[in-house]
Amino acid sequence: MDEPLLAFVVEPHDDPAIEIRVNFGVFAGRAASPAEIDELARTLLDEVADVTIVSEERHEFDQTGEAVVHQVRIEVASDRTPADAAERARLAERLRERAEHWARTCIADRHYDAADL
């Protein structure tokens, strides 16, 4: 059975040229810690000169309920990525793979199941 996808590349747009989202809280049951974000940055800086990482808590509501989502967003500015679309896509995939590995490591180290709450 395939493992669930934790990190995915958002369709390309102008800026940031690369955007990756990590569904961290869905699988970890918690937000990423500042130390974990720092570790992610160190991992990504092997591939890019600079990166923006946003750890966010989103609240989504409708008439029947609400959901809280802890998500990590990785952004690389267009002036920090290759001009060639194919090269940019390969870089995005390498960053996504690193983010996926980071998330799985964090979750294995510490996670909360809904049954534990």
N, C-alpha and C positions, 0 to 999 in steps of 0.2 A: 504494500500500500504506500502511495506517495505521501510524503510529509506535506502539511499545509504550507502555503506560500506566506511568509512573514513580511517580506520586503518586495516592493514592486516599483518599477520606473513609471512615472507619470508621463503621458504623451508629451512629446517635446513642445516647447514654446520658446518665445524670445528670451526672456530673462526671469528666473534662472534658466539656463540652457539645459541643465540636468536637475530633475527633482525626483527624489526617491522617498517613498513613504514606507514606514515600518509599523505594522499593526502590533505594536509592542504589548499594550495592555490587554488585548484580546487573549493573548496566550500567557502573559506573565501574571495577569490579575492585579497589576500595579503599574505605576509610572516608572520610567527609567530614572535612576538616581543620577545626581551630578557627577559622581565618580564614573558611572557607566557611560555617560555622555562624553566625558573626557577620554575614556578608553576608545570609544567609537571614533572620536576625532583623530587620535593617534593612528588608528588603523587606516583611516581614509587619507591622511596626509602622506602616506606612502605613495599614493596615486595622484594627488592633486596638491597644488601649492597652497590653496586655502579653500575653506568650506564653511558653510553656515549650517548649524544644526539647531532645530527648534523642537523642543519637547513640549507638547501641548495636551491639554485636557479639553476635549470637546464634549459639549452637552447637546444631545439631540432629543427633541420632544415631539410627540404627536398626541392625539386625543386619547390614546390607550396606554401610553407609558412614556418612559424616558430611558435614555442610554447614556452612559458616560464612557468615552473612548479615550484612552491614553495612546497617543500616536507620536512617533518621532519622524520629523521631516528633514531631509538632507537636501541642501541646495548648493549648486555650483554655478557661479555667474558665467554668463556667455563669454566674457573676455578671459576666462580661465579654462576654457574648453577648446578642443580642436575645432577648426573651421569646417573640416570635412565631416559630413553627417555620419558616414559609416564609422569613422574613428571616434566621433562623439558617442555614438551608440555603443561601441565596444567599451569605451571608458565607463559609460553609465552602467553597463552590465557588470563590469568588474567592481564598481562601487556597490552595486546592489548585492553582489555575492558577498562582499566583505560585511555589509550591513546585516545580511541574513545570518552569516556566521556569528557576528557579534550578538545579535538578538538571541539566537539559540543558546549561546554560551551563558548569557545573562539569565535566561529563563531556566536553564538547567541548574544554575547556581542558587537561584531564589525565585520562587513563584508562589502564588496563592491560588488555590482552587476555590470556586464559589462555595463548595461544600465545607470548606474550612472556615468560612466567615460566619 
